[in-house]
Every structure is written in structure tokens, then in C-alpha cells.
């Protein structure tokens, strides 16, 4: 049998050929087979194996050669090989080893054909394959003749191992990139939402299958089209928001997707800025919100039915209760008390119905304010008087923080009174029995700050951003039930006056609802 040096190539030429072959091969399994063929082609080996390891030193692929033929392998065989025997020792120690006579070395895992009456003793070389400092594989070459490999052979095979380690590492990286790209393509194309990739000017570079299915355009028709032509929001507004985005950040807004058939689809648009190969790109995801919009419409229709159908009869109920209460000679009698309870409950229903009506009108942009000069301290006191029976029931203590001098607002008195009452009622609901509630106002240069503070469980930071939206309620088992419209009304009412409203809170430390309203330029 020929030894390596006896081949038709010099060691340097052999290494060059191996390097050229491996550089041209990218597929991992192809690399493994070429390594074995080139490393053993002129030696006449009995068998050889090359096992590739992952970062946990577990086998992920292999090539096995017996009598110059590549044979199939099982994963359990590979695992057993690298956990015991010569290859296992090399994996554990990370060192190359040459065994001149396998029958004399305990590291050799004996097989049935190693018996003296069969193939007998052999010689073996086992080499770790490394990419930089990482172990990426193990190369084992077994020759049927003991004492076959010379020191020069061992050094040459070590050079082969060094070249192959880099090639296998690169192939493994290539396979990982290919797998990642396949996963990305699957996620991209199989997404239930239309996704577009555009340049910074909005020209579509790529679109997934759902984008074509929803818009009605063929994929080839979408490429090169401006995405701004597929949605309704003003282009300059979007580009202004885009200019402030850094890589990885996103913006979201509601819009309508313009479809090929001329119809419009309500969507929530999420835009994310990405940098791929040093090129800034935008990823656009369009989520269909037509079902949510339909649900909102049904809710609004229900609200409209409630306040239109109940407002007039409820006004009659309140008027009747008022007359009945006025006819009572003893306001401390049981009957008078029952009438007062019914009257307060009817008034609360009336405030809720008025809030529903105001929400509808304010969202439609209607001008419904009837502003006049109002004294802020008396407005807060009136609101407190309305909710005081409920505060007394829970034995809650109330404190007022009011300036000594009158503070005049220019607001719709009835609407802002209902805002303060709503905040006070919420404080009453969330504050435990015997807790404290604070109400107050503080004038500033051109506005007045009013607040209601409770001593309840507080509001999580993530909820503080959405609590003023319609139909949003705290997701808490112990939270009082409601429609989620009260704070939405407060926000719309305050913003209609040019003011702001927010909450200062945290878990376990209560909540402070604050609003600013315009100062009156004149006084009463």
C-alpha cells in the first residue's frame, strides 16, 4: 500500500489541492466527503470517519468511509463514537493522537474484527478539527497495518486537519445562515399579515404572499410600486416620523389599505427600520382591523340606542323623584331616604348617558361646549357633595387642597363637573374601606391644575398609557366592573377645552389623576 509521501503529489501540492477543493465546496456534507476522499485517497485505509460537532460537542453530521466507499450512518452510532473510544478521548482532551498498535492502547474501542484471527492490530490517527479556538469535528483514519504512519505522515495529516477545520467551520456557518434564511422566508411568506420591504423612499423591494393575496396585485406588480400609493395616510407625515426612527425602532398608526378592486381595508400599520448589509430599509406590516372596527361600530350603535332611548324617560324619572322629595315634610324619614337613594342613582345614570352622548359628539368633531366663567373651588366642592354619600358608606376620609383666593376657569361647567365627579367616583371605587381621598386645585400662569388622588392598589405603568381609551378596563380580578367609558369621556372633555389629563401611579401606591384647564381671562 502506498503511503502519503509515495503519492504522485508532494505534501505541499496535496495540501494545495485539498485547500482548493474545500474552498470551492460550501455544502457541509459535500465538504465532509471531500475531506475523507482527499485525506485518505493515497493511503489505502481500512476505514475513516469525520464527525462534525455543534457548540455543545454533539454530533450533527458525519461522513464514514469503509474500503474506499462512503457508507450510511445512524445518529446513535455517532453519539456512541464521540462518547467513548479514541474519538471520545480526542473530543474530551482536545489533542491529536497517533496509535501505532491499536491492540496495545486502552483508548482504542475494540471491535469484533480486531481479533488476531481476523483483521488484527491496526494503526490509527485521530485529529481534532478546529476553527480558531472552537472544536468543530474529529477526523479518524485507521490503517490495517500497525506502525504505518510516520511522524511526517502525522504532521501532514495535522495540516490537512487544520485546513479542514476552517472549511467545516465555514460550511457549518453557511448551513446555519441557510437555515436562518429559510426560517425567515417561511415566517415572511407564511405570515397571516401583508408584509412589505421598502427603501427609505417607500419603493417596494419585496412583498410576501399575503401582501399579494390581500391587495389583489401580482407579486411582480408590487415590486417597484410606491407603498404610499397603497395606504391613505399622508406621505409627508409618515416620512417625518420615519426620519426620527433609529434602527430596530418602530412606529404604528391606523390607516386604510387601498386594494386593486378600489375598496379600502382598515389596517393597523407597523413600520420598523432595519439596516441590512449597511443599507437602511423599512419593514411594513399591515394588520387587518376590519373586525375590530365593526365591533366598535356595534358598540357605538348600542351606545346610541342607550342614550337616545333612555335619556327622555330617565329625565321624567328624575323630575318625579324631585317632586316626591320636595313633598316630604320629614327629610329624615325612611321614605325620604329611599327617595334620595333613588334620586342619586338616577342622576348617576343620567351622567353616564350624557357622557356617552358627549363621547359620540366629541369624536365626531362637533362643537358642543358651552363655556362660561366658573369658580374652580366651588366646582370641586359640588362634585364632592355628589359622591359624599358613597364615601360615607365606605367610611373614606376626604381632604381638600384648595387655594385661599378664588380660581376662575373658562369651561363648560356641567361637562367639567361631570369629569371631576367621574374621577371622584373612580377614587371611591378603588379606595378600600377607611382609606383616604384627596381633591384639589392649583393655579398656574395660564391654566389650573385639578387632581383627585386615591389610596387604592395603583395602576401598572403599561396600563397608564391606555386607560384613557374607550372600552379599556384594568385587567384585575378585584377591579370594579364597568364599561371602560368614564376615563375616555374625561380625556375627550378635557382635550376639547385645550387641556391635558394624565395619571401618576404605580402598583401599591395609589393613583393621582391630574388635568389642566384654561384660566378665565376675566373674573365674575
C-alpha positions, 0 to 999 in steps of 0.5 A: 500500500502506498503511503502519503509521501509515495503519492504522485503529489508532494505534501505541499501540492496535496495540501494545495489541492485539498485547500482548493477543493474545500474552498470551492465546496460550501455544502457541509456534507459535500465538504465532509466527503471531500475531506475523507476522499482527499485525506485518505485517497493515497493511503489505502485505509481500512476505514475513516470517519469525520464527525462534525460537532455543534457548540455543545460537542454533539454530533450533527453530521458525519461522513464514514468511509469503509474500503474506499466507499462512503457508507450510511450512518445512524445518529446513535452510532455517532453519539456512541463514537464521540462518547467513548473510544479514541474519538471520545478521548480526542473530543474530551482532551482536545489533542491529536493522537497517533496509535501505532498498535491499536491492540496495545492502547486502552483508548482504542474501542475494540471491535469484533474484527480486531481479533488476531484471527481476523483483521488484527492490530491496526494503526490509527490517527485521530485529529481534532478539527478546529476553527480558531479556538472552537472544536468543530469535528474529529477526523479518524483514519485507521490503517490495517497495518500497525506502525504505518504512519510516520511522524511526517505522515502525522504532521501532514495529516495535522495540516490537512486537519487544520485546513479542514477545520476552517472549511467545516467551520465555514460550511457549518456557518453557511448551513446555519445562515441557510437555515436562518434564511429559510426560517425567515422566508417561511415566517415572511411568506407564511405570515397571516399579515401583508408584509412589505420591504421598502427603501427609505423612499417607500419603493417596494423591494419585496412583498410576501404572499399575503401582501399579494393575496390581500391587495389583489396585485401580482407579486411582480406588480408590487415590486417597484410600486410606491407603498404610499400609493397603497395606504391613505395616510399622508406621505409627508407625515409618515416620512417625518416620523420615519426620519426620527426612527433609529434602527430596530425602532418602530412606529404604528398608526391606523390607516386604510389599505387601498386594494386593486378592486378600489375598496379600502381595508382598515389596517393597523400599520407597523413600520420598523427600520432595519439596516441590512448589509449597511443599507437602511430599509423599512419593514411594513406590516399591515394588520387587518382591523376590519373586525375590530372596527365593526365591533366598535361600530356595534358598540357605538350603535348600542351606545346610541340606542342607550342614550337616545332611548333612555335619556327622555324617560330617565329625565321624567324619572328624575323630575318625579323623584324631585317632586316626591322629595320636595313633598316630604315634610320629614327629610329624615324619614325612611321614605325620604331616604329611599327617595334620595337613594333613588334620586342619586342613582338616577342622576348617576345614570343620567351622567353616564348617558350624557357622557356617552352622548358627549363621547359620540359628539366629541369624536365626531368633531362637533362643537358642543361646549358651552363655556362660561366663567366658573369658580374652580373651588366651588366646582370641586366642592359640588362634585364632592357633595355628589359622591359624599354619600358613597364615601360615607358608606365606605367610611373614606376620609376626604381632604381638600387642597384648595387655594385661599383666593378664588380660581376662575376657569373658562369651561363648560361647567356641567361637562367639567363637573361631570369629569371631576365627579367621574374621577371622584367616583373612580377614587371611591371605587378603588379606595378600600374601606377607611382609606383616604381621598384627596381633591384639589386645585392649583393655579398656574400662569395660564391654566389650573391644575385639578387632581383627585388622588386615591389610596387604592392598589395603583395602576401598572405603568403599561396600563397608564398609557391606555386607560384613557381609551374607550372600552379599556378596563384594568385587567384585575380580578378585584377591579370594579366592573364597568364599561371602560367609558368614564376615563375616555369621556374625561380625556375627550372633555378635557382635550376639547377645552385645550387641556391635558389629563394624565395619571401618576401611579404605580402598583401599591401606591395609589393613583393621582389623576391630574388635568389642566384647564384654561384660566378665565381671562376675566373674573365674575 
